[in-house]
Amino acid sequence: MTRITDLVIERAHGANFWTTDGVKYIDFVSGVAVNAIGHTHPEVVEAIQKQAGELIHLGLNYGYFESTVRLAHKLAEITPGNLDTVFFSNSGAEAIEGAIKLARSATKRPNIIAFEGSFHGRTLGATSITASSSKYRKYYEPLVGGVYHVPYPYSLQLDVDSEEEATQYCLKRLRKLFDLQVDPSQVAAIIIEPVLGEGGYVPAPPAFLMELRAIADKYGILLIFDEIQTGFGRTGAMFAAEHSGVTPDILVMAKALSAGMPLGAIIARRELHDKWETGTHGSTFGGNPVSCAAALASIRVIEREKLVERSHTLGKRIVANLQEQIGDLPQIAEIRGLGMMIGIEFQGDAALTPAAAVAAIRTEALKHQLLVTSCGVYGQTIRLMLPLNIDEHVLNEGLSILVNAIHTVIERR
Ligand SMILES: Cc1ncc(COP(=O)(O)O)c(C=O)c1O
């Protein structure tokens, strides 16, 4: 694994964590977009403790557990459209594996289309559809077969002038793929992150997602949204799908679902799940009652404290604030955000490449007790994954450390 810091971390609360030597840090990473309601939220801690005292594990094959069933109902309520039936796993990658299996099993078709720059996880199936770094695939080939990639509508990296141009270009490449390499009748699913996560924090234009929906419908292809990073308010909507009004056939979630406990889930219509033959998939720990209790508590906090709405308004404010403070620097290519999924993309010159600038900013910020990380295929973007309920003064302190770190690195090059 890549190790971002050598800190030895003892405890964490809200948007702060403390190392064993007593130093306090501000956390702008949130366990990689997991701790949407901050670390060790008291309601989540209480729910975990209560559930652990009653039932930790028995195995979903052997019966129903109240927290698991209640969570499935809750997910059906808060996900878009008519998605109503859940399969639980332990992690994002595992949920992706399940989604691929469901798509192949339900359609009896072999092929999957995914996008350049996308990240779906580290297991072999998930690695096969991932295309955000050749390093993730190196030494592991041959990977799962029947996977094709087309470009993601990321205007800045495609070197086009507008979202509309990027949309048209990527749709053209998809049609070309159908003409030259894979007949659409042989495609089980198209899988996309509605906002590219690891690949750069780039929202797909709503028109692109709408067009994918139409193409999928035309050819009987299933549309899968990987909302592992975008779900549960991160983008200013409970799920990013809502921004385009597109309901996928399968929605995959994990990360912020369960406030740090291991849990992933796929949700799809009952009639689709009915095509997934009983016994052809399973999990020992998936849907364990403790993770599900944590998830229910976390969703309750998100709803009660209107954190989806806060993500929308605070996200806009943070982007405007950053724009004002650093937007004019020639090294900044773009500051963009959908809700609190915020990216600051750098552009380089001969003296300082974007990746080197971002790496140096991370190091500089850490020296001042701010943990911040990056994304983008070339490591060119700083991504902010703040808790949706972050305290204003912690937010302002963290942003000021970040802005100072950016100025320091740019000025000393
Ligand atoms: C969009 C997306 N899909 C899948 C995954 C994999 O999830 P996990 O690390 O829980 O396996 C991630 C993790 O970063 C992700 O961001």
The ligand as a Gaussian input file, in Angstrom:
#p B3LYP/6-31G(d) Opt

LIG

0 1
 C      -15.481000       5.126000      -6.729000
 C      -14.869000       4.007000      -5.932000
 N      -15.202000       2.743000      -6.212000
 C      -14.692000       1.713000      -5.513000
 C      -13.785000       1.906000      -4.491000
 C      -13.244000       0.736000      -3.731000
 O      -13.776000       0.695000      -2.443000
 P      -13.046000      -0.136000      -1.273000
 O      -11.735000       0.518000      -1.018000
 O      -13.995000      -0.074000      -0.124000
 O      -12.876000      -1.529000      -1.783000
 C      -13.399000       3.211000      -4.177000
 C      -12.389000       3.449000      -3.122000
 O      -11.693000       4.440000      -3.101000
 C      -13.949000       4.281000      -4.913000
 O      -13.605000       5.558000      -4.652000

